[in-house]
Amino acid sequence: MSKPNKTVIITGGNTGLGYESAKVIASSQKWHVVIASRSLSRGNAAVQTLIQSTGNPNISAMELDLASTTSIRKLAALYIHADLPPLYAIVCNAGSQFVQNTQSTTDGVEATFGVNHLGHFLLVRLLLESLQEQGRIIVVSSDTHDPGAKTGMPAPRYAHPNIMSDPAQSDQLLAALSPSARGQLRYTTSKLCNLYFTYELARQVQQSGRTVAVAAFNPGMMPGKGSALAREYRPLLRFMWNYVMPLMRFFNAGIRTTKQSGTDLASLVLHQPISELKGTYWDGPKKIPSSEESYSPERAVELWDWSSERVGLHHTI
């Protein structure tokens, strides 16, 4: 077996969508796959299973807690000094939804915004210089960012990042909602932020003259026991998510299996030309427009500049 000449880092690659994507990429035998997981033991367990199922021994785990800037900086430093093939892809897949109460990151940021947006923002910025030309960054967003998609989730409510990031101010903004609705709305808003990040990063990469593609991906709704998004749901809703809603994929194209969406996500890493990916949004295997709201350059710049200042980085790459 030839030694792989490329590395991909997949956040949340130990389960669900990330795991299925890692499996497809590892099966190509051309990549070293890094599973970035909040739990190193779960990451290592996933690595062993992936090695057995793909026959590719070039899979490893790194600890990454996207709710901790210290953890993110540690992973970036470890990767930069690791003896691994050159970095050609970063898949920002991990995500959280908190529907029981408001939670904060270790740095005091509202956790949904902190994990789904700010954590990935910092990770990508720290690894961007290591990413090779012809490399790609894929940000997992969601069709829930788009009210027109009629996903059953509340429409996002973008506010100044000072408000979205502050647990108390965010609670005040969403005071009229139940904890469950509050958590869902924060989730859909974070997925809108993923698109602002994608489009502004793509613009800055283009301005810098680098040949790196940045794209966003909608995996669709993936109910079932393989998803961690429902871990905070109440028992009845969790039962519906795990056992009833998966059957609806036969009637609704927006509901998919993690294997199906993992294959589509892996395809953006393995097969899509760089020219097809730059600054785009993919619904499964199809390139489509995202919501009208997601194309606001003013919001994208505002979020980018605020995020850069929050983590102590320059506004330009």
Phi, psi and omega in degrees: 000130180287150181285137181293148181246010180221150174240141171238136173254126180240115177283140183065031185278004182272353183206163170056223183303315181298320180295314181295323177293316179301321182297316179293316181295316180297326181295339179289343178068004183258352187239147163268125184255124176256118176271110179263112190228145178298326178253116181295326179294319177291325176297315179294324177296318178296321179300314180297319178294319180293319178299318180294320186278335183255342184073009179259112181281354186269062179226134180218165181244146171226144180281132179211116173251107183290353176269008182223115178296330177297316179295319181296315179295325179295316179298316181300317180294318179297317181296315184301327181262002180281152178271075182234161176300160181304147182280123179240351180204141171235124178249109181273085189255324187301146178201156181226154175219128183241108188250002180259320177200168180286132179236161182234153172283174178296343180260009175084014179268142175308130197293323180297311177296318183295316182281308189288328179250294193295322179298314179291324177304311181294316181302313181294316180299321181288331183261357188298321179292334179279341182289128185284158171301145188074011176279175183213148176238122180246123181253119180280112176257218181190149175291351177292349176288344189247108179303331181291345181282346177052059182272350185091354177266154180293149179295145179297156178227087181291139174222175177303141181305332175303323182279312182298328185274342184265118183305317182291314180293324177295317177300320180294318179298323186253025187300332183282352184260154173291161178305322180295311180295325178298314180295320179293319180293321176298323179295310181297325178293321178296326178289329172293319177299325176303323181285320176301318178297313180303311186289323179287321176297317179299319179295316182291323177298317179297317179297327182284348179085008181276151177260074178229134181260140176234126181219157176250152186226132173255113180278354187078180177279130184235070180291159180132170185291345179284348182262139179266356185295334184264011186296337180264358181293155175291159189308315182296314180294324179293322177297314179300316181297317186281327191238331185263310185297328177303331181290341183286350180295340178286346182241348185224115183293342179282349178257124188225167174273158177295329178294316179298310182289328176297322177294318178296319179295315179300326181298328179292333177277318190271323196238326185290132177296149179306318183297333181279342189264332193305115175063038186240168180233128185243129174258099187061234182272003187247137174276123183223166173287145170275186184296156178302320181299330186287349183263015179288110179292329180296314178293320181300316180291318179301314181293319180298311183295317179297315181297319179300314181294322182298323183259006174076037180241160177296156179289334180249151182280000000 
